[in-house]
Amino acid sequence: MSSAWRMQASGLFTAAKVLFERWWDEQLVFDAITKGHGSYEIKPGTTEWKAFQHIHLWREATLLLAYASENLLKGLWIAKNTVEGQLMKELPKAIKTHDQIALANLTSITLNRSERSLATLFTDFVIWCGKYTAPLSNEDYVRWWGKKFALLQGRYPKKKEFPRVVQTYLAKIARSYPK
């Protein structure tokens, strides 16, 4: 049963990689077109418009990475706590969460500070980009939307590859699976 979770994570990771690479290419085009123009009017149907339509793909790519790591963590818990091939009637309540720090703790994975930050970000992405499009309370607004807008202020990756912390986080989970 844990292999199904790993396969799902692999598919999500591959889809995230495709979206990320498309975002990167479009971001470069958009930056080149608008460089030095200050506020820039983008007209529908133009090259600028097509590039602009894709510059937010990082959000969807990050959401898919968040789902991938959540699936890896849940699959790891199942691999460590069940006999392979054994069907479970229901997932235990403890792993019915999107909280990746809690899932890492349940699977005995020790996260360093940057991995904990990433796990928190991924948890928030699953909740706020995958489930709710708007905050449910003022506290949620301040916590999530402030973080989201900080991400939008020029803190995109600098290279056409996933940041190293994402790669090491996913690899750490994958290496923790029983042989």
MOBELKA-V839833 format. One record per backbone hydrogen bond with DSSP energy under -0.5 kcal/mol. CO is the residue of the C=O (numbers start at 1). NH is the residue of the N-H. Records with the same first field share a line. If there is no record, write none. Layout:
# MOBELKA-V839833
CO=NH, NH
This chain:
# MOBELKA-V839833
1=4, 5
2=6
3=7
4=8
5=9
6=10
7=11
8=12
9=13
10=14
11=15
12=16
13=17
14=18
15=19
16=20
17=21
18=22
19=23
20=24
21=25
22=26
23=27
24=28
25=29
26=30
27=31
28=32
29=33
30=34
31=35
34=37
41=43
43=46
46=50
47=51
48=52
49=53
50=54
51=54, 55
52=55
54=57
56=59, 60
57=61
58=62
59=63
60=64
61=65
62=66
63=67
64=68
65=69
66=70
67=71
68=72
69=73
70=74
71=75
72=76
73=77
74=78
75=79
76=80
77=81
78=82
83=86
92=95
93=96
95=97
98=100
99=103
100=104
101=105
102=106
103=107
104=109
105=108
108=110
109=111
112=116
113=117
114=118
115=119
116=120
117=121
118=122
119=100, 123
120=124
121=125
122=126
123=127
124=128
125=129, 130
127=131, 132
137=141
138=142
139=143
140=144, 145
141=145, 146
142=146
143=147
144=148
145=149
146=150
147=151
148=152
149=153
150=153
151=155
152=154
159=161
163=166, 167
164=168
165=169
166=170
167=171
168=172
169=173
170=174
171=175
172=176
173=176
174=177
